[in-house]
Amino acid sequence: MKQLLILGAGTSGTMMANHLNKVLPKDSWNISIVDQEETHYYQPGFLFLPFDLYKTKDVKKKIDKFIPKRVKLINEKIERIDKDKNEVVLKNNTILSYDILIVATGTNIAPQEIEGMLGAHWHKSVFDFYTYEGAKNLRDKLRTWKGGKLVVHISEMPIKCPVAPLEFAFLADSFFTNKGIRDQVEISFVTPMSGAFTKPKATEALNYLLEQKHIKVIPDFNIESVDGPNHKIMDYAGEEVAYDLLVTIPTNMGDPMIKRSGIGDELNYIPTDKATLQTKIKDNIFAIGDATNLPASKAGSVAHFEAEILTENIQRYIAGKELKKEFDGHANCFIETGHGKALLIDFNYTQEPVKGTFPFPGVGPLSLLKETHMNHMGKLAFKWIYWNMLIKGKHIPFVSATMQTSGKQIEETTH
Amino acid sequence: MEKTYAGQAISTNEQGYLTDLNQWNRDIGTEIAKEEDIEMTDRHWEVIEYLQDQYRKEVPLSVRKVGKSNVVSIKEFYQLFPKGPLKISSRIAGIPKPVSCI
């Protein structure tokens, strides 16, 4: 029997287990998946949890519920990959041999990378919302917070779901308005980029949102340290921003196991071919989702599109055929703008988000790069799609793995 | 858009970033640096070469990633290219400005 081993049972790993269960012959392939967690989190829900829009039960389910019976789930911490021996060593010293390895260990926050970010103030006045604990603790804080300076902050790129910090700022505006204390809260958005929006079409179409919601943008801020006791953040150029409540996106890094295995870049992401998803480490090691160093967004929708292409390439690899260079960086993301509305963006490696309709050209029902109530309903519906279709590896009707240009207002530009 | 640097017509975007790295050479980089009030030294060029190399490998850049590269510390990166080091050095290097997805 041949062994296919998947590391990580998050969004990407679980999707791959479901896809491969259907296509790998049972009489010649064993499939195993390793994860130290017992809970599968619906990570897009971490955006809603702090504002009491979702309850904790909306965002977590048992991890084994989504792994097919034929796939062996191993609940243990991964120590390292030994690429030369085609083996994975677990924390309990178990050795797993593989013929094909898929790394799907994702990305996580690394607040220890920023001086002073961790400390007595962590989850008291300085919060993340990229972890279950962070989002839940922030919810408890917001329930009683009386107002002041709210600073929403990105430490550095790349981060998981690059639009989430902006959505957080928009939902905060909505949340404090509904609470009747919006005039007591000053919202700032602090980013190392040149602005809240960086792509020309998005800037043109969406800049009004920041003015309308009275969100002050502080661009080009590269954080050096957090002064927890004095409630301020400092950047390398000597700029300071004061806060009463800091909601930060810390540096994002791949799993420390990648570093222990000696196969990652400076941020523990695995060098991966951006079109085939084969790693540049070894031919029989593939990577998917946030664990890769692809110049695509780190997002569940990207992983979903990658999974369809990777499934085909694993079959081609087994058959000794050339891999398909098909992944185009396709991403499709809802962006909550508060007050019951949302945006939708659909883009890839080379095509920036533009206006149009989705998924049916000229019909919709969803609108690209435009605030609508229908898009908000789409985002809410996505939770059901995630639990019932996406991670089970079911194809989402009318949405293809590669980006479609029809229905989009694309014009020739000089860059 | 087109701009003339070192006697050559170079295509740029509205913000003055080159749209084709193949058109770049050191003379062009030196003239762009002058527009940013920067006098180029060997240290500057070492950083520029690293950025171009990363761009060719399609690796997304951040200030902190440059700081971890062993090419230059973040402090020195700020000294070499004050006020927005990545933005300014990218322009001199003839590579696109770092962007997010929207």
Chai-1 contact restraints between the chains, C-beta under 6 A:
chainA,res_idxA,chainB,res_idxB,connection_type,confidence,min_distance_angstrom,max_distance_angstrom,comment,restraint_id
A,E156,B,S62,contact,1.0,0.0,6.0,A-B,restraint_1
A,E156,B,R64,contact,1.0,0.0,6.0,A-B,restraint_2
A,M157,B,S62,contact,1.0,0.0,6.0,A-B,restraint_3
A,P158,B,P60,contact,1.0,0.0,6.0,A-B,restraint_4
A,P162,B,S100,contact,1.0,0.0,6.0,A-B,restraint_5
A,P162,B,C101,contact,1.0,0.0,6.0,A-B,restraint_6
A,M193,B,S100,contact,1.0,0.0,6.0,A-B,restraint_7
A,F197,B,I102,contact,1.0,0.0,6.0,A-B,restraint_8
A,T198,B,V99,contact,1.0,0.0,6.0,A-B,restraint_9
A,T198,B,S100,contact,1.0,0.0,6.0,A-B,restraint_10
A,K199,B,I102,contact,1.0,0.0,6.0,A-B,restraint_11
A,A202,B,I102,contact,1.0,0.0,6.0,A-B,restraint_12
A,D220,B,G84,contact,1.0,0.0,6.0,A-B,restraint_13
A,N222,B,V63,contact,1.0,0.0,6.0,A-B,restraint_14
A,Y236,B,I74,contact,1.0,0.0,6.0,A-B,restraint_15
A,Y236,B,Y78,contact,1.0,0.0,6.0,A-B,restraint_16
A,E266,B,K65,contact,1.0,0.0,6.0,A-B,restraint_17
A,E266,B,K68,contact,1.0,0.0,6.0,A-B,restraint_18
A,P295,B,E58,contact,1.0,0.0,6.0,A-B,restraint_19
A,P295,B,P60,contact,1.0,0.0,6.0,A-B,restraint_20
A,S297,B,C101,contact,1.0,0.0,6.0,A-B,restraint_21
A,P353,B,I102,contact,1.0,0.0,6.0,A-B,restraint_22
A,H415,B,N13,contact,1.0,0.0,6.0,A-B,restraint_23
A,H415,B,T19,contact,1.0,0.0,6.0,A-B,restraint_24
